[in-house]
Amino acid sequence: MLSRVTRAQLIVRNIEEKFVAALRQRAARHGVSMEEERRVILRETLVRGGRGQRRSFKDHLANLQDVGDDALFARPATTLRRIRF
């Protein structure tokens, strides 16, 4: 005898067009339908607590954008001020 698995349907109304467009683009990048992409997003968010795969601090630093030469962040030379203790 075949067992039948019931699945619920979820309808989301009044979504801003920018989110619909972003979902469409994301689904296209992954080569799936918008419906499948919604399922993936829900699963990842609810099952993994919205965090996805945890990365190490080293991985996070390695993936930071290159913002230019470190000289951009050099502190200007200033004279020291006296402090009374």
N, C-alpha and C positions, 0 to 999 in steps of 0.2 A: 504494500500500500504506500502511496506517495504521501509524504508529509508536506504540508503547505505552510510556508513561512509568510506571515503577514508583515507588511511594512507600512509604516505610517507615511502620510504625505505632509509636507510642510509648505505652506504658501506664505510668501513674504510680500507685503504690499508697501507702497509709498516709499520706494527706495530712490534716492537721488540718482540722476542719470550718470553722474561721474563714477558712482560705484558699479553701476551696471556695465559701463564701458571698461572699467578696470577689471571686472570679473571676466568679461568677454576676452580681453587681451591676455589675461592670465591663463584662461582655458585654452586659448589658441597656442600660447607658448608651450603648454603641457600636452597639446594634441588631444584634448578631450572636450566633451560638451560642457556648456555652462552648468548644466545640471550636475554632472559628475564632479566638476570643480567645486561646486557648493558642498557636495557630500564630503569631499576631501578636506575642505576648510573646516567644516563642522567636526569631523573626526579628529583632525589634528588639534583643534582648539579644545575640544571637550575631553578627549582621551589623554592628551599630554599637558593639559592645563594651560594651553595657549603658548607654551614656551618652545615647542618643537624640540629639536635636539640641543642639549646643553653643550656649549663650547667652553674650552678652557680659556683662561685669561690670555695665555700665549696666542691661541688661535684668534681671539678677538683683536689683539694688538696687530697681528700679522695681516688682518683683513681691513685695517683702517686705511682710509683714503690717503694718498700722498698729497700733502698740502704745500709742498715746496721745501726749500732749503731751511735747515735749522736756524740759519742766521736771521730768518724772519722773526724768530721768537727770542732773540737775544735781548737781554735787559740793558738799558742804557746805563753807562757808567755815571754814578752819582757820588757826591761826597758824603761821607758818613756823618751823622749828627751825634753829638754827645748825649749820653743818657746818664742821669743821676740815679745811683742805687741807694 
